[in-house]
Every structure is written in structure tokens, then in C-alpha cells.
């Protein structure tokens, strides 16, 4: 388990509804995430979840892979795809904030 240092900042994001349902489908893809998979699986979406930079990076990578996988989303017009795509952009904004970088939309993922 990664122990946060004194300078590690926690970022908060509220994930609810279809975004949460779609994200929870992919907790198995977070195998090396130091407990993030369990936290997301148990998350109810009632309060914002606190994430460190490494958690946000993992979420961004997992969601990106899921959105690009034609076996998971052969039809990009489904509500599930749209919800996960929306969450992906929110996580990308949070990642940009966490790493003090400018946010730029990801044009490699259709949506």
C-alpha cells in the first residue's frame, strides 16, 4: 500500500449514477492499483471520493482503455459509453489539476 507523504494532496470527485455503474464494471482492470479497485467497487457515490495523483492516473488509464476497446463498447452511441466518456473528461481535468498541467481534451477517443 502506498502511504501518502506529507506533501501529497488528495483530490475529490463525486461519481454517481451511470458513470459509477460503468466505472465499477472495470475494477478488475485496476489490478495493480494498491486498493483503488476495492475502493471503487465499494464506493456508493453518496460523497466525493478522495483520490491521490496515482489513483487519478490509474482511473484515467483504465477508462481510456475501456473506451477504446471495441469489445466493451462496439456502439459509441450507448448511454453507458456516453457516461464513461463524460467521466473520462472529468478525470482528465482532475489529472491535469493534480499534475499542474494545462487541460486539453483527448481527441483520440470518439465521443
Secondary structure, 3 states (H helix, E strand, C coil): CCCCCCCCCCEEECCCHHHHHHHHCCHHHHCCCCCHHHHHHHCCCCCCEEECHHHHHHHHHHHHHHHHCCCCCCCCCCHHHHHHHHHHHHHHHHHHHHCCCCCCCCCCCCC
